[in-house]
Amino acid sequence: MNITKKKKDAEAIQTLIARIVATHPAGRNLMLIGGFRYRLLNKSVRTSEDIDYHWAGELEEKQHELIDLFSRVLIPEVRLTFNYVGRVQARQGVDTESNVLRTVDVAFWQTDVPYSRIEIPVEITQIVCADSVTIRTIDGTIFATASDADMIESKIIAVVNRVVLRHRDLVDIFLFQDSILPDAPNRLQNKLHALNISANHVRKRMGDLQDHHEYHAKAIQETINTQLDTHAANQINDAGGGLMVLKVVLDLMIQNLSNHMEAK
């Protein structure tokens, strides 16, 4: 299957998923977050393979509600619109029992087209929000989402708190650094306390980013090359690429995590 067409179809289906969630009762008060939120609502130059939502309630119950919604509405609509058959199910495995994450795995494929399979994980999680829900609209569709400030702060927290670092978070911080508020150090300190993330834990992650900067710059470069729109990737590469992005983000994170890292 043509790779360009596959990527275009995948993003169109992601947009359809977000619209279906936004316009059905199961999606009420589900807050769109993460990389695809930036792509859809902020016209981010970075693509995203999954869709993330913040849900303050019981995650497993909401997971089942989305599975039912996607089975009834999404699967038939994708077949009618894109000629893909599909399947939706709860993610299985020993790593799916987290108290703060549930995943709905959605997959589509064309039965007569090799390598046409598209997989779109829909993750339901919980982030700490300092602000009220924000409403954004596109063509009359109302999307509930976190504030720009809560979004960028959630990315900073993800960098220091994920067991396995995802370098796309660093790229998003670079792309949306203008969303960082003047009082972000205090906001972040309060959020890190609420999540029981110690100052020592934050210092260790920051130390790893600094001590192994060549590895992290290379991983960021891979994200730039594979997930950013071509023109944007070229511009960033002309300005120094992954190493430049890492340096900028490290400075931002040190500045905005200083209150917490200096705590005893």
C-alpha positions in Angstrom: 0.0 0.0 0.0 1.2 3.5 -0.8 2.8 4.9 2.4 1.6 8.5 1.8 -2.0 7.3 1.3 -1.8 5.1 4.4 -0.6 8.0 6.6 -3.3 10.3 5.2 -6.0 7.7 5.8 -4.7 7.2 9.4 -4.9 10.9 10.2 -8.3 11.2 8.7 -9.5 8.3 10.8 -7.9 9.8 13.9 -9.9 13.0 13.2 -13.1 11.0 12.8 -12.5 9.2 16.1 -12.0 12.6 17.9 -15.2 13.9 16.3 -17.2 10.9 17.3 -16.0 11.1 20.9 -16.8 14.8 20.9 -20.3 14.4 19.7 -21.6 11.4 21.6 -22.6 11.0 25.3 -19.7 8.6 26.1 -17.3 11.4 25.3 -18.9 14.0 27.5 -16.2 15.6 29.7 -13.5 13.5 28.1 -10.6 16.0 27.6 -8.6 15.6 24.5 -4.9 15.8 25.3 -1.5 14.7 24.0 0.2 14.9 20.6 -2.9 14.5 18.5 -4.6 17.2 20.5 -1.8 19.5 19.4 -2.1 18.2 15.8 -5.9 18.7 15.6 -6.5 21.8 17.6 -3.2 23.6 17.3 -2.1 22.6 13.8 1.1 21.0 15.2 3.7 20.0 12.6 4.2 16.7 14.5 2.0 13.7 13.6 0.8 11.3 16.3 -0.1 7.7 16.0 -2.4 7.5 19.1 -5.1 9.6 20.7 -5.0 10.5 24.4 -7.8 11.6 26.7 -7.9 12.8 30.3 -10.7 11.3 32.4 -11.2 12.2 36.0 -13.5 9.2 36.7 -13.2 5.4 36.7 -11.0 4.5 33.8 -12.1 1.0 33.1 -15.8 2.0 32.9 -14.9 4.7 30.4 -12.8 2.2 28.4 -15.8 -0.1 28.0 -18.0 2.9 27.0 -15.6 3.8 24.2 -15.4 0.2 23.0 -19.1 0.1 22.7 -19.2 3.5 20.9 -16.5 2.6 18.5 -18.1 -0.8 17.7 -21.5 0.8 17.0 -20.5 4.0 15.2 -16.8 4.2 14.3 -16.3 0.8 12.7 -19.3 1.1 10.3 -18.5 4.7 9.4 -14.8 3.9 8.5 -16.0 1.0 6.4 -18.4 3.2 4.5 -16.1 6.2 4.1 -12.7 4.6 3.7 -13.4 1.0 2.7 -11.5 -0.4 5.7 -12.8 -3.1 7.9 -12.0 -2.8 11.6 -11.8 -4.2 15.0 -11.8 -2.6 18.5 -10.8 -4.2 21.8 -9.4 -3.4 25.2 -5.7 -3.8 25.3 -4.6 -7.1 26.8 -1.5 -8.1 28.7 0.2 -7.8 32.1 1.0 -4.2 31.5 -2.6 -3.1 31.3 -3.5 -2.9 35.0 -2.2 0.6 35.6 -4.3 2.7 37.9 -3.8 5.7 35.6 -4.1 4.3 32.1 -6.5 2.2 30.0 -6.1 1.7 26.3 -8.6 0.9 23.6 -6.9 -0.7 20.6 -8.5 0.2 17.3 -7.3 -1.4 14.0 -8.4 -1.0 10.4 -7.3 -2.8 7.2 -8.4 -3.4 3.6 -8.8 -7.1 3.0 -7.4 -7.0 -0.5 -4.6 -4.6 0.0 -1.3 -5.9 1.5 0.3 -3.8 4.4 -2.8 -1.6 4.7 -3.2 -2.2 8.5 -3.6 1.0 10.5 -3.5 0.8 14.3 -4.7 3.7 16.5 -4.4 3.3 20.3 -6.9 5.4 22.2 -5.5 6.0 25.7 -7.6 7.1 28.6 -5.4 8.5 31.4 -5.3 11.1 34.2 -3.2 14.2 34.3 -3.2 16.9 37.0 -5.0 20.0 35.8 -4.7 23.4 37.5 -7.2 25.0 35.2 -10.8 24.3 34.3 -11.7 22.4 31.1 -11.2 24.4 27.9 -13.6 24.3 25.0 -12.2 24.5 21.5 -14.3 24.3 18.3 -13.7 23.2 14.7 -16.4 23.5 12.1 -19.0 23.6 14.9 -17.8 20.6 16.7 -17.0 21.2 20.4 -13.9 19.6 21.8 -13.2 19.5 25.5 -9.5 19.8 26.3 -7.0 20.8 28.9 -5.7 24.4 28.9 -2.6 25.1 26.9 -0.8 25.6 30.2 -1.9 22.3 31.6 -1.0 20.6 28.3 2.6 21.9 28.3 3.1 21.2 32.0 1.8 17.6 31.5 4.5 17.1 28.8 7.2 18.4 31.2 5.9 16.0 33.9 5.8 13.1 31.4 9.5 13.7 30.6 10.5 13.4 34.3 7.9 10.7 35.3 7.6 8.1 32.5 9.4 4.9 33.2 10.5 4.8 29.6 11.2 8.3 28.2 9.3 9.2 25.0 11.4 11.7 23.1 8.3 13.0 21.3 7.4 14.7 24.6 10.6 16.7 24.3 9.8 17.7 20.8 6.3 18.9 21.8 7.8 21.0 24.6 10.0 22.6 22.0 7.1 23.2 19.6 4.8 24.7 22.2 7.2 26.4 24.6 5.3 29.6 24.3 2.5 28.0 26.3 4.6 28.0 29.5 3.2 30.5 31.9 5.4 32.8 34.1 4.1 31.0 37.2 4.8 27.6 35.8 7.5 26.8 38.4 5.0 27.1 41.2 2.3 25.2 39.2 4.6 22.4 38.4 5.9 22.2 42.0 2.3 21.8 43.2 1.5 19.2 40.5 4.7 17.2 41.3 3.8 17.2 45.0 0.3 16.0 44.2 1.7 13.1 42.1 4.3 12.3 44.9 7.2 12.8 42.5 10.2 13.5 44.6 12.8 16.2 43.9 15.4 13.5 43.8 13.5 11.6 41.1 13.3 14.8 39.0 17.0 15.5 39.5 17.9 12.0 38.4 15.9 12.3 35.1 17.4 15.7 34.4 20.8 14.4 35.1 20.3 11.5 32.7 19.2 14.0 29.9 22.4 16.0 30.5 24.9 13.1 31.0 23.7 11.2 28.0 22.9 14.2 25.8 24.3 12.5 22.6 21.9 9.6 22.9 18.9 11.8 23.6 19.7 14.2 20.8 19.9 11.3 18.4 16.5 10.0 19.6 15.0 13.5 19.2 16.5 13.6 15.7 14.7 10.4 14.8 11.4 11.9 16.0 12.1 15.0 13.9 12.8 12.9 10.8 9.9 10.5 11.1 7.1 12.5 12.8 7.4 16.1 11.6 6.0 17.6 8.4 8.9 17.8 5.9 9.2 21.6 5.7 9.2 21.9 9.5 11.8 19.1 9.9 14.0 20.9 7.4 13.8 24.2 9.2 14.7 22.6 12.6 17.5 20.6 11.0 18.9 23.7 9.5 19.0 25.3 13.0 20.8 22.4 14.6 18.3 19.5 14.7 17.9 17.2 17.7 20.9 18.6 19.6 19.5 22.1 19.3 16.0 21.0 20.4 17.5 19.1 23.4 19.5 22.2 24.6 16.5 24.5 24.3 14.2 22.1 26.2 16.7 21.3 28.9 17.1 25.0 29.6 13.3 25.4 29.8 12.9 22.4 32.1 15.7 23.4 34.4 14.2 26.9 34.7 10.6 25.6 35.3 11.5 22.7 37.6 14.0 24.6 39.7 11.5 25.2 42.6 11.0 21.5 42.9 14.6 20.3 42.3 15.9 22.7 44.9 13.5 21.4 47.5 14.8 19.0 50.2 
